[in-house]
Every structure is written in C-alpha cells, then in structure tokens.
Amino acid sequence: MAEPQKFTFDTVFGAEGEVAFAAPRPKRVYSAAEVEAIRQEARAEGERTALASIAALQQVALAGVSAACNEALPRLAQVAHEHRKTSAALTLACARAIAGAALERFPEAPVAAALEALAQEIEAAPRLVVTAAPDLAQRLQGVLDELAGRIGFSGAIQVKADDGAGAAAFTLDFGDGQAAFDPAAADARVAQALDAALAAEGLHAETPAPGAHDEPEG
C-alpha cells in the first residue's frame, strides 16, 4: 500500500488575509532568446545521451570481439600447427623421392663422398675395406681405385659384398676407425628428429591469444 502524501497548497494566506506563501508558477510565456537557450540545452542533452548510448554499445561490441578472438585464435593456432606438420611431411616425402632417385642413379656417390671426407684419416692406413650390397660392390672397385689416386691414398682397397646390407648402404673400415652409411637408418633419424621438433614446438609457434593459456595443447 502506497504511503499517504501530505497535501500542500500552492498559496497560503496569513491571519490578516495577506499572502504568506505562493508556490512559483510555471512560466508560460518565453522570449525568443529563452526558447533558443532551451532548444540548445535540449539538443546538448540529447547528444550526451546519444554519445553515452553509443559508448555503451561500443563496449558491448568490443567485449564480443574479444570473446570471439579468445575462442578463435587457439583454434587457428591448432590449424597452423597441423599445417606445419602436413608441410613437413610433404617436404620429407619429396626429399625421400629425390634422394631415392639420386641413389638409384648414382649408388656409388655416397661412398665416394665419404672417402673424400675421410682422406686425411685414411691417408696412412695400409688397407681400406669397403662392405656393401652385392650390386653396389660390383660397381665400387674401379670407382674407389680411381678416387684413391686423386686423394693420395696408396693403401690397398678391398671391396666386400654383404647380402644383408641395404641398397646404397656401406661400411668403411680403415683399421683405426670405421664409417658407415645406411639410407634407411638416416631417413628414420631425420623423420624422428622432425617429429620431435614438431612435438616440442607444439602450439607455441603462434602468439597465444589473451586468456588462451589454459587451452589444452597437442
């Protein structure tokens, strides 16, 4: 129930009939200057109200954009990470194809490159034993004899066939040390190193979105 309100009189008279109090009456006639002042004030108030409303809408919109970014950026980071993994896998596949074609056409090239790299280590060795798959072993003797003359190796070179050796794989034994190359093992090491690098990198390559630190990784 509403509280009763005390009635007040607009005009109060004294004991002698004089006006003791008269409430101010609203002005009903305004000059042109007063009308213009009232209009300007009303316009300014309207502009303030409109600007306040626009500012509130802007805050709501910015909050929505921020929330959308917080939700979308971690997903974009995941997409970018998957793209890197796919690109790395494609690059590795292309490298395997190129390396395979090169080894198929020039299977003796890795042995020759290894011999040149080890020229100083094998210089004083009396003998060099090269073990390779039978198909490769048949092609190596002449190539290694010619290469030995170029690098100054005067020891004997013996080529042995190994049925268990992989294609283009070989072992160099020069008494004081050994060197070996296995394309399949090298390929596996490269793939393992690449997988480890991608796993270690995870989603950290992208700049995390604000509030996205709690997103699960991997």
NUBALO-604239 format. One record per residue: residue in one letter; residue number from 1; x, y, z of N, C-alpha, C in turn. Coordinates in nm, 3 decimals, padded with zeros to 5 digits. Example, Ala and Ser with C-alpha at 12.3 -4.5 7.8 and 13.67 -1.06 7.14 Angstrom:
BEGIN
NODE	residu	num	n.u	n.v	n.w	ca.u	ca.v	ca.w	c.u	c.v	c.w
NODE	A	1	01.319	-00.569	00.780	01.230	-00.450	00.780	01.320	-00.330	00.780 $
NODE	S	2	01.285	-00.225	00.708	01.367	-00.106	00.714	01.290	00.003	00.787 $
***
This chain:
BEGIN
NODE	residu	num	n.u	n.v	n.w	ca.u	ca.v	ca.w	c.u	c.v	c.w
NODE	M	1	00.085	-00.120	00.000	00.000	00.000	00.000	00.088	00.125	00.000 $
NODE	A	2	00.056	00.218	-00.087	00.138	00.339	-00.100	00.124	00.427	00.024 $
NODE	E	3	00.235	00.489	00.062	00.232	00.580	00.176	00.151	00.706	00.141 $
NODE	P	4	00.065	00.755	00.234	-00.011	00.878	00.205	00.082	00.998	00.196 $
NODE	Q	5	00.058	01.086	00.104	00.139	01.205	00.084	00.064	01.328	00.136 $
NODE	K	6	00.141	01.414	00.204	00.083	01.536	00.261	00.045	01.634	00.150 $
NODE	F	7	-00.078	01.684	00.156	-00.122	01.780	00.056	-00.067	01.918	00.089 $
NODE	T	8	-00.012	01.979	-00.014	00.040	02.115	00.006	-00.038	02.212	-00.081 $
NODE	F	9	-00.061	02.332	-00.027	-00.133	02.435	-00.100	-00.036	02.520	-00.180 $
NODE	D	10	-00.079	02.559	-00.301	00.005	02.647	-00.383	00.016	02.786	-00.319 $
NODE	T	11	-00.094	02.830	-00.254	-00.096	02.964	-00.192	-00.142	02.952	-00.047 $
NODE	V	12	-00.068	03.016	00.042	-00.103	03.014	00.185	-00.125	03.159	00.230 $
NODE	F	13	-00.240	03.184	00.295	-00.273	03.320	00.342	-00.247	03.331	00.492 $
NODE	G	14	-00.211	03.454	00.533	-00.188	03.479	00.674	-00.318	03.514	00.745 $
NODE	A	15	-00.307	03.546	00.877	-00.425	03.575	00.961	-00.498	03.700	00.913 $
NODE	E	16	-00.426	03.793	00.855	-00.487	03.917	00.808	-00.532	03.908	00.664 $
NODE	G	17	-00.517	03.791	00.604	-00.559	03.774	00.465	-00.450	03.798	00.364 $
NODE	E	18	-00.330	03.829	00.413	-00.221	03.852	00.318	-00.164	03.718	00.272 $
NODE	V	19	-00.098	03.722	00.160	-00.036	03.600	00.105	00.092	03.572	00.180 $
NODE	A	20	00.091	03.462	00.256	00.211	03.424	00.333	00.309	03.342	00.248 $
NODE	F	21	00.255	03.263	00.154	00.342	03.182	00.068	00.271	03.155	-00.063 $
NODE	A	22	00.343	03.168	-00.170	00.287	03.140	-00.303	00.389	03.056	-00.380 $
NODE	A	23	00.347	02.938	-00.418	00.437	02.849	-00.497	00.464	02.912	-00.632 $
NODE	P	24	00.587	02.902	-00.677	00.618	02.961	-00.808	00.539	02.893	-00.919 $
NODE	R	25	00.481	02.971	-01.003	00.402	02.917	-01.113	00.492	02.898	-01.237 $
NODE	P	26	00.468	02.790	-01.304	00.549	02.767	-01.426	00.529	02.879	-01.526 $
NODE	K	27	00.638	02.916	-01.585	00.634	03.024	-01.682	00.570	02.976	-01.810 $
NODE	R	28	00.480	03.049	-01.861	00.406	03.007	-01.980	00.444	03.088	-02.103 $
NODE	V	29	00.509	03.197	-02.085	00.548	03.280	-02.199	00.699	03.298	-02.195 $
NODE	Y	30	00.767	03.264	-02.307	00.914	03.271	-02.315	00.952	03.364	-02.430 $
NODE	S	31	01.062	03.430	-02.406	01.114	03.516	-02.513	01.186	03.429	-02.615 $
NODE	A	32	01.217	03.487	-02.729	01.287	03.412	-02.834	01.423	03.364	-02.786 $
NODE	A	33	01.492	03.445	-02.708	01.624	03.406	-02.656	01.611	03.288	-02.561 $
NODE	E	34	01.508	03.292	-02.476	01.487	03.182	-02.382	01.451	03.054	-02.455 $
NODE	V	35	01.371	03.064	-02.559	01.335	02.945	-02.638	01.459	02.885	-02.703 $
NODE	E	36	01.545	02.973	-02.757	01.668	02.924	-02.820	01.759	02.858	-02.718 $
NODE	A	37	01.767	02.915	-02.596	01.851	02.857	-02.491	01.799	02.719	-02.450 $
NODE	I	38	01.664	02.712	-02.437	01.605	02.582	-02.401	01.631	02.479	-02.511 $
NODE	R	39	01.619	02.522	-02.637	01.642	02.431	-02.750	01.785	02.381	-02.751 $
NODE	Q	40	01.881	02.474	-02.730	02.022	02.435	-02.728	02.050	02.337	-02.615 $
NODE	E	41	01.992	02.361	-02.498	02.013	02.272	-02.385	01.953	02.134	-02.414 $
NODE	A	42	01.835	02.133	-02.474	01.773	02.004	-02.507	01.857	01.927	-02.609 $
NODE	R	43	01.912	02.000	-02.709	01.998	01.935	-02.809	02.124	01.880	-02.743 $
NODE	A	44	02.186	01.959	-02.654	02.308	01.912	-02.587	02.279	01.789	-02.501 $
NODE	E	45	02.165	01.790	-02.432	02.129	01.674	-02.350	02.105	01.551	-02.437 $
NODE	G	46	02.041	01.574	-02.552	02.019	01.462	-02.644	02.149	01.405	-02.697 $
NODE	E	47	02.245	01.495	-02.728	02.375	01.449	-02.777	02.449	01.370	-02.669 $
NODE	R	48	02.444	01.419	-02.544	02.509	01.347	-02.436	02.449	01.208	-02.416 $
NODE	T	49	02.318	01.203	-02.423	02.251	01.073	-02.408	02.288	00.978	-02.521 $
NODE	A	50	02.291	01.033	-02.644	02.325	00.950	-02.760	02.468	00.901	-02.753 $
NODE	L	51	02.562	00.990	-02.715	02.702	00.951	-02.704	02.722	00.845	-02.596 $
NODE	A	52	02.650	00.862	-02.483	02.660	00.762	-02.377	02.609	00.627	-02.426 $
NODE	S	53	02.500	00.628	-02.503	02.445	00.504	-02.556	02.541	00.439	-02.656 $
NODE	I	54	02.603	00.524	-02.741	02.699	00.471	-02.839	02.820	00.412	-02.769 $
NODE	A	55	02.868	00.478	-02.665	02.983	00.427	-02.590	02.952	00.292	-02.527 $
NODE	A	56	02.831	00.280	-02.473	02.790	00.153	-02.413	02.784	00.042	-02.518 $
NODE	L	57	02.730	00.076	-02.636	02.724	-00.023	-02.743	02.863	-00.063	-02.791 $
NODE	Q	58	02.955	00.038	-02.794	03.092	00.006	-02.833	03.157	-00.090	-02.735 $
NODE	Q	59	03.135	-00.068	-02.607	03.191	-00.158	-02.506	03.138	-00.299	-02.522 $
NODE	V	60	03.009	-00.310	-02.549	02.949	-00.443	-02.570	03.009	-00.509	-02.694 $
NODE	A	61	03.025	-00.429	-02.802	03.081	-00.484	-02.926	03.225	-00.529	-02.906 $
NODE	L	62	03.305	-00.446	-02.836	03.445	-00.482	-02.811	03.456	-00.607	-02.725 $
NODE	A	63	03.366	-00.618	-02.627	03.366	-00.739	-02.544	03.334	-00.862	-02.628 $
NODE	G	64	03.241	-00.846	-02.723	03.208	-00.957	-02.812	03.323	-00.995	-02.902 $
NODE	V	65	03.393	-00.892	-02.955	03.510	-00.920	-03.041	03.619	-00.991	-02.961 $
NODE	S	66	03.644	-00.943	-02.838	03.746	-01.005	-02.754	03.711	-01.151	-02.725 $
NODE	A	67	03.585	-01.177	-02.694	03.544	-01.315	-02.666	03.560	-01.403	-02.789 $
NODE	A	68	03.524	-01.348	-02.906	03.538	-01.425	-03.030	03.684	-01.457	-03.059 $
NODE	C	69	03.772	-01.358	-03.035	03.917	-01.381	-03.057	03.970	-01.486	-02.961 $
NODE	N	70	03.929	-01.477	-02.835	03.974	-01.575	-02.736	03.934	-01.716	-02.776 $
NODE	E	71	03.820	-01.727	-02.841	03.772	-01.859	-02.883	03.837	-01.903	-03.014 $
NODE	A	72	03.859	-01.808	-03.106	03.905	-01.846	-03.240	04.055	-01.865	-03.250 $
NODE	L	73	04.135	-01.778	-03.184	04.279	-01.782	-03.202	04.342	-01.914	-03.159 $
NODE	P	74	04.303	-01.973	-03.047	04.361	-02.105	-03.016	04.330	-02.208	-03.124 $
NODE	R	75	04.211	-02.201	-03.182	04.178	-02.295	-03.289	04.263	-02.267	-03.413 $
NODE	L	76	04.286	-02.139	-03.442	04.373	-02.105	-03.555	04.515	-02.154	-03.530 $
NODE	A	77	04.560	-02.146	-03.405	04.693	-02.197	-03.372	04.701	-02.346	-03.398 $
NODE	Q	78	04.594	-02.419	-03.364	04.591	-02.563	-03.389	04.593	-02.591	-03.539 $
NODE	V	79	04.516	-02.513	-03.615	04.514	-02.531	-03.760	04.652	-02.504	-03.819 $
NODE	A	80	04.719	-02.396	-03.772	04.852	-02.364	-03.822	04.952	-02.474	-03.788 $
NODE	H	81	04.939	-02.531	-03.667	05.029	-02.639	-03.627	05.008	-02.763	-03.715 $
NODE	E	82	04.883	-02.796	-03.742	04.855	-02.909	-03.829	04.908	-02.883	-03.970 $
NODE	H	83	04.899	-02.757	-04.013	04.951	-02.722	-04.146	05.103	-02.740	-04.150 $
NODE	R	84	05.172	-02.700	-04.042	05.317	-02.720	-04.037	05.351	-02.868	-04.042 $
NODE	K	85	05.276	-02.949	-03.970	05.302	-03.093	-03.970	05.282	-03.152	-04.110 $
NODE	T	86	05.174	-03.109	-04.176	05.148	-03.159	-04.311	05.255	-03.114	-04.408 $
NODE	S	87	05.295	-02.987	-04.397	05.400	-02.934	-04.485	05.532	-03.007	-04.462 $
NODE	A	88	05.564	-03.034	-04.335	05.688	-03.105	-04.304	05.685	-03.247	-04.362 $
NODE	A	89	05.569	-03.313	-04.349	05.556	-03.448	-04.403	05.569	-03.448	-04.556 $
NODE	L	90	05.510	-03.347	-04.620	05.520	-03.337	-04.766	05.664	-03.310	-04.808 $
NODE	T	91	05.733	-03.221	-04.736	05.872	-03.191	-04.767	05.960	-03.315	-04.751 $
NODE	L	92	05.934	-03.391	-04.644	06.012	-03.513	-04.621	05.985	-03.615	-04.730 $
NODE	A	93	05.861	-03.626	-04.774	05.828	-03.721	-04.880	05.898	-03.682	-05.011 $
NODE	C	94	05.901	-03.552	-05.040	05.971	-03.506	-05.161	06.121	-03.534	-05.150 $
NODE	A	95	06.178	-03.509	-05.032	06.321	-03.535	-05.012	06.352	-03.683	-05.028 $
NODE	R	96	06.264	-03.768	-04.978	06.285	-03.913	-04.994	06.281	-03.953	-05.141 $
NODE	A	97	06.186	-03.895	-05.214	06.177	-03.928	-05.356	06.301	-03.884	-05.432 $
NODE	I	98	06.348	-03.763	-05.404	06.467	-03.710	-05.472	06.590	-03.792	-05.434 $
NODE	A	99	06.605	-03.818	-05.303	06.722	-03.894	-05.258	06.719	-04.036	-05.314 $
NODE	G	100	06.599	-04.095	-05.318	06.588	-04.230	-05.373	06.627	-04.236	-05.520 $
NODE	A	101	06.581	-04.137	-05.597	06.614	-04.133	-05.739	06.764	-04.110	-05.759 $
NODE	A	102	06.823	-04.022	-05.675	06.966	-03.995	-05.688	07.049	-04.118	-05.654 $
NODE	L	103	07.011	-04.190	-05.546	07.086	-04.310	-05.507	07.069	-04.422	-05.610 $
NODE	E	104	06.951	-04.427	-05.670	06.928	-04.530	-05.772	07.016	-04.505	-05.895 $
NODE	R	105	07.035	-04.377	-05.929	07.115	-04.346	-06.047	07.264	-04.342	-06.016 $
NODE	F	106	07.301	-04.294	-05.897	07.442	-04.283	-05.860	07.465	-04.352	-05.725 $
NODE	P	107	07.452	-04.482	-05.715	07.464	-04.551	-05.585	07.602	-04.542	-05.524 $
NODE	E	108	07.704	-04.521	-05.608	07.840	-04.515	-05.556	07.878	-04.376	-05.505 $
NODE	A	109	07.794	-04.275	-05.529	07.827	-04.137	-05.491	07.848	-04.121	-05.340 $
NODE	P	110	07.761	-04.177	-05.253	07.786	-04.160	-05.110	07.919	-04.220	-05.064 $
NODE	V	111	07.958	-04.335	-05.122	08.085	-04.396	-05.085	08.200	-04.305	-05.125 $
NODE	A	112	08.194	-04.252	-05.245	08.300	-04.163	-05.294	08.307	-04.037	-05.208 $
NODE	A	113	08.191	-03.980	-05.172	08.189	-03.860	-05.089	08.249	-03.889	-04.951 $
NODE	A	114	08.217	-04.005	-04.894	08.271	-04.042	-04.764	08.422	-04.060	-04.771 $
NODE	L	115	08.470	-04.121	-04.879	08.614	-04.142	-04.894	08.688	-04.009	-04.905 $
NODE	E	116	08.632	-03.915	-04.979	08.694	-03.783	-04.990	08.694	-03.711	-04.855 $
NODE	A	117	08.586	-03.724	-04.779	08.578	-03.658	-04.649	08.676	-03.717	-04.549 $
NODE	L	118	08.708	-03.847	-04.566	08.797	-03.915	-04.473	08.941	-03.923	-04.526 $
NODE	A	119	08.973	-03.844	-04.625	09.104	-03.853	-04.690	09.219	-03.844	-04.590 $
NODE	Q	120	09.212	-03.750	-04.497	09.321	-03.732	-04.400	09.325	-03.848	-04.300 $
NODE	E	121	09.207	-03.900	-04.260	09.205	-04.008	-04.162	09.261	-04.138	-04.219 $
NODE	I	122	09.237	-04.165	-04.347	09.280	-04.292	-04.405	09.414	-04.281	-04.478 $
NODE	E	123	09.472	-04.162	-04.478	09.592	-04.139	-04.557	09.704	-04.239	-04.524 $
NODE	A	124	09.724	-04.268	-04.394	09.833	-04.357	-04.353	09.788	-04.501	-04.335 $
NODE	A	125	09.661	-04.531	-04.359	09.612	-04.668	-04.339	09.666	-04.758	-04.449 $
NODE	P	126	09.710	-04.879	-04.415	09.763	-04.969	-04.518	09.654	-05.032	-04.604 $
NODE	R	127	09.532	-05.037	-04.548	09.425	-05.102	-04.622	09.290	-05.040	-04.587 $
NODE	L	128	09.205	-05.035	-04.684	09.068	-04.986	-04.666	08.973	-05.096	-04.711 $
NODE	V	129	08.886	-05.139	-04.619	08.788	-05.244	-04.652	08.651	-05.179	-04.664 $
NODE	V	130	08.589	-05.196	-04.778	08.457	-05.139	-04.805	08.358	-05.253	-04.817 $
NODE	T	131	08.254	-05.251	-04.735	08.149	-05.353	-04.738	08.020	-05.291	-04.787 $
NODE	A	132	07.957	-05.354	-04.885	07.833	-05.300	-04.944	07.749	-05.414	-04.999 $
NODE	A	133	07.627	-05.382	-05.039	07.539	-05.481	-05.101	07.603	-05.531	-05.230 $
NODE	P	134	07.573	-05.654	-05.272	07.639	-05.711	-05.390	07.631	-05.623	-05.515 $
NODE	D	135	07.515	-05.568	-05.545	07.502	-05.486	-05.666	07.592	-05.364	-05.659 $
NODE	L	136	07.601	-05.302	-05.543	07.684	-05.185	-05.527	07.832	-05.224	-05.526 $
NODE	A	137	07.864	-05.336	-05.463	08.003	-05.378	-05.453	08.065	-05.399	-05.591 $
NODE	Q	138	07.987	-05.449	-05.685	08.040	-05.473	-05.820	08.081	-05.343	-05.888 $
NODE	R	139	08.019	-05.231	-05.851	08.047	-05.104	-05.918	08.154	-05.022	-05.846 $
NODE	L	140	08.189	-05.063	-05.724	08.273	-04.976	-05.642	08.422	-04.989	-05.668 $
NODE	Q	141	08.472	-05.105	-05.700	08.616	-05.125	-05.705	08.686	-05.026	-05.797 $
NODE	G	142	08.637	-05.015	-05.921	08.700	-04.924	-06.015	08.687	-04.778	-05.972 $
NODE	V	143	08.568	-04.742	-05.921	08.545	-04.604	-05.877	08.639	-04.568	-05.763 $
NODE	L	144	08.655	-04.659	-05.664	08.738	-04.630	-05.548	08.886	-04.628	-05.584 $
NODE	D	145	08.928	-04.716	-05.674	09.069	-04.714	-05.715	09.104	-04.580	-05.781 $
NODE	E	146	09.013	-04.532	-05.865	09.038	-04.403	-05.932	09.037	-04.289	-05.831 $
NODE	L	147	08.944	-04.293	-05.737	08.933	-04.187	-05.637	09.054	-04.189	-05.543 $
NODE	A	148	09.105	-04.308	-05.511	09.221	-04.318	-05.422	09.342	-04.248	-05.481 $
NODE	G	149	09.357	-04.258	-05.611	09.468	-04.188	-05.675	09.454	-04.037	-05.665 $
NODE	R	150	09.332	-03.986	-05.671	09.311	-03.842	-05.666	09.335	-03.786	-05.525 $
NODE	I	151	09.300	-03.862	-05.423	09.313	-03.811	-05.286	09.446	-03.851	-05.223 $
NODE	G	152	09.528	-03.927	-05.296	09.660	-03.963	-05.245	09.663	-04.082	-05.152 $
NODE	F	153	09.562	-04.169	-05.160	09.562	-04.289	-05.076	09.637	-04.399	-05.150 $
NODE	S	154	09.744	-04.450	-05.088	09.828	-04.551	-05.154	09.806	-04.691	-05.102 $
NODE	G	155	09.718	-04.706	-05.003	09.694	-04.838	-04.947	09.604	-04.922	-05.037 $
NODE	A	156	09.586	-05.045	-04.997	09.501	-05.137	-05.074	09.354	-05.112	-05.041 $
NODE	I	157	09.270	-05.126	-05.142	09.126	-05.110	-05.124	09.061	-05.244	-05.155 $
NODE	Q	158	08.989	-05.298	-05.057	08.921	-05.425	-05.074	08.771	-05.402	-05.060 $
NODE	V	159	08.697	-05.447	-05.157	08.551	-05.433	-05.156	08.489	-05.569	-05.128 $
NODE	K	160	08.404	-05.575	-05.026	08.336	-05.699	-04.989	08.185	-05.684	-05.010 $
NODE	A	161	08.124	-05.791	-05.059	07.979	-05.792	-05.077	07.912	-05.846	-04.952 $
NODE	D	162	07.805	-05.782	-04.913	07.729	-05.824	-04.794	07.583	-05.834	-04.834 $
NODE	D	163	07.531	-05.957	-04.834	07.392	-05.977	-04.875	07.294	-05.909	-04.779 $
NODE	G	164	07.334	-05.884	-04.657	07.244	-05.822	-04.560	07.245	-05.671	-04.563 $
NODE	A	165	07.333	-05.612	-04.643	07.339	-05.466	-04.650	07.225	-05.411	-04.734 $
NODE	G	166	07.172	-05.297	-04.692	07.065	-05.234	-04.768	07.117	-05.166	-04.892 $
NODE	A	167	07.026	-05.130	-04.980	07.064	-05.062	-05.104	07.133	-04.931	-05.071 $
NODE	A	168	07.250	-04.909	-05.133	07.332	-04.788	-05.117	07.394	-04.776	-04.979 $
NODE	A	169	07.376	-04.876	-04.892	07.441	-04.874	-04.761	07.582	-04.929	-04.774 $
NODE	F	170	07.673	-04.882	-04.688	07.811	-04.929	-04.693	07.879	-04.906	-04.560 $
NODE	T	171	07.993	-04.973	-04.543	08.078	-04.955	-04.426	08.223	-04.941	-04.472 $
NODE	L	172	08.293	-04.843	-04.419	08.435	-04.823	-04.447	08.514	-04.859	-04.322 $
NODE	D	173	08.608	-04.951	-04.335	08.692	-04.992	-04.224	08.837	-04.964	-04.262 $
NODE	F	174	08.901	-04.871	-04.190	09.039	-04.837	-04.223	09.133	-04.864	-04.106 $
NODE	G	175	09.103	-04.966	-04.029	09.191	-05.009	-03.921	09.171	-04.932	-03.794 $
NODE	D	176	09.206	-04.804	-03.795	09.193	-04.721	-03.676	09.051	-04.670	-03.654 $
NODE	G	177	08.966	-04.691	-03.747	08.829	-04.642	-03.733	08.737	-04.696	-03.841 $
NODE	Q	178	08.611	-04.663	-03.828	08.509	-04.706	-03.923	08.415	-04.591	-03.954 $
NODE	A	179	08.354	-04.600	-04.069	08.248	-04.506	-04.107	08.141	-04.586	-04.179 $
NODE	A	180	08.017	-04.552	-04.155	07.908	-04.629	-04.215	07.797	-04.535	-04.259 $
NODE	F	181	07.721	-04.582	-04.356	07.607	-04.505	-04.407	07.497	-04.602	-04.444 $
NODE	D	182	07.377	-04.575	-04.394	07.260	-04.657	-04.427	07.146	-04.560	-04.458 $
NODE	P	183	07.105	-04.548	-04.585	06.999	-04.453	-04.621	06.871	-04.474	-04.542 $
NODE	A	184	06.834	-04.600	-04.517	06.709	-04.626	-04.443	06.721	-04.576	-04.300 $
NODE	A	185	06.835	-04.601	-04.235	06.854	-04.554	-04.097	06.861	-04.402	-04.092 $
NODE	A	186	06.929	-04.342	-04.191	06.937	-04.196	-04.196	06.799	-04.134	-04.214 $
NODE	D	187	06.718	-04.195	-04.299	06.582	-04.146	-04.321	06.501	-04.155	-04.191 $
NODE	A	188	06.516	-04.266	-04.118	06.443	-04.282	-03.993	06.487	-04.178	-03.891 $
NODE	R	189	06.618	-04.147	-03.885	06.666	-04.047	-03.790	06.613	-03.908	-03.824 $
NODE	V	190	06.610	-03.876	-03.953	06.557	-03.745	-03.993	06.409	-03.734	-03.957 $
NODE	A	191	06.332	-03.840	-03.986	06.189	-03.838	-03.954	06.167	-03.827	-03.804 $
NODE	Q	192	06.248	-03.898	-03.726	06.235	-03.892	-03.580	06.269	-03.753	-03.527 $
NODE	A	193	06.376	-03.694	-03.581	06.414	-03.559	-03.538	06.307	-03.457	-03.574 $
NODE	L	194	06.248	-03.473	-03.691	06.143	-03.380	-03.735	06.020	-03.393	-03.645 $
NODE	D	195	05.980	-03.517	-03.616	05.865	-03.539	-03.528	05.891	-03.481	-03.389 $
NODE	A	196	06.013	-03.498	-03.340	06.047	-03.446	-03.207	06.043	-03.294	-03.205 $
NODE	A	197	06.092	-03.231	-03.313	06.092	-03.085	-03.320	05.949	-03.031	-03.325 $
NODE	L	198	05.863	-03.095	-03.403	05.724	-03.051	-03.411	05.651	-03.073	-03.279 $
NODE	A	199	05.680	-03.185	-03.214	05.615	-03.212	-03.085	05.661	-03.113	-02.979 $
NODE	A	200	05.790	-03.079	-02.980	05.842	-02.983	-02.882	05.786	-02.844	-02.906 $
NODE	E	201	05.769	-02.811	-03.034	05.717	-02.679	-03.069	05.571	-02.668	-03.030 $
NODE	G	202	05.495	-02.772	-03.055	05.353	-02.772	-03.022	05.282	-02.654	-03.083 $
NODE	L	203	05.204	-02.583	-03.000	05.130	-02.466	-03.045	05.202	-02.336	-03.010 $
NODE	H	204	05.328	-02.348	-02.960	05.397	-02.228	-02.912	05.450	-02.142	-03.025 $
NODE	A	205	05.444	-02.189	-03.150	05.493	-02.105	-03.260	05.402	-01.986	-03.282 $
NODE	E	206	05.272	-01.998	-03.245	05.179	-01.887	-03.260	05.174	-01.804	-03.133 $
NODE	T	207	05.148	-01.675	-03.150	05.131	-01.589	-03.034	05.000	-01.624	-02.968 $
NODE	P	208	05.000	-01.665	-02.840	04.876	-01.707	-02.776	04.780	-01.591	-02.760 $
NODE	A	209	04.653	-01.621	-02.771	04.550	-01.519	-02.752	04.535	-01.490	-02.604 $
NODE	P	210	04.492	-01.368	-02.568	04.468	-01.337	-02.427	04.368	-01.435	-02.368 $
NODE	G	211	04.405	-01.494	-02.254	04.315	-01.590	-02.192	04.320	-01.727	-02.249 $
NODE	A	212	04.411	-01.750	-02.347	04.415	-01.881	-02.412	04.519	-01.971	-02.349 $
NODE	H	213	04.583	-01.929	-02.238	04.690	-02.008	-02.179	04.637	-02.138	-02.120 $
NODE	D	214	04.507	-02.142	-02.091	04.451	-02.263	-02.031	04.400	-02.361	-02.134 $
NODE	E	215	04.415	-02.327	-02.262	04.369	-02.417	-02.366	04.458	-02.541	-02.368 $
NODE	P	216	04.402	-02.661	-02.386	04.486	-02.781	-02.394	04.572	-02.778	-02.518 $
NODE	E	217	04.692	-02.834	-02.507	04.784	-02.839	-02.619	04.788	-02.979	-02.676 $
NODE	G	218	04.852	-02.987	-02.795	04.874	-03.118	-02.855	04.762	-03.153	-02.950 $
***
